Amino acid sequence: MPHVIETPDGYRMRLSPDDTWDWAHRPGALRPRSETAGHSLTVVVDSVGLCEIAVDGREEIDLDGNELDAIVSDFLPANLRHLWPTWEVRP
C-alpha cells in the first residue's frame, strides 16, 4: 500500500516494490517496459513542484517522465492533486 504523507507545503509519496510491480502489471494497463516495476519509488513535491525523486533509495536516476507522471497520478489522493501538474483542478 502506498504511503503518502502530507507536509506543510506538499507531500512525500513512497511506493514499495510490490506497489510498483502491481501497478505496472495490472489488468488492462500493462506496462511491460516499466522502469519502476519491482523497485521502491519515493517522490517529494512541494508548492514549487517536484523536488526529490529516488528509486531504490538512489537519487541519481534517469526515469521516464511519462511513467513517473502516470504512476504518481494513479496513486495520488484527490486532496493533493492540485500539487501534481497532470491533474487539472477545477473550482
Protein Blocks (a to p, Z undefined) as FASTA:
>chain_A
ZZddddfklccddddfklmmmmmmgghiacfkbckgopacdddddfkbcfbdceehiabd
cddfklmmmmmmmmpcfklmmmpmkbccdZZ
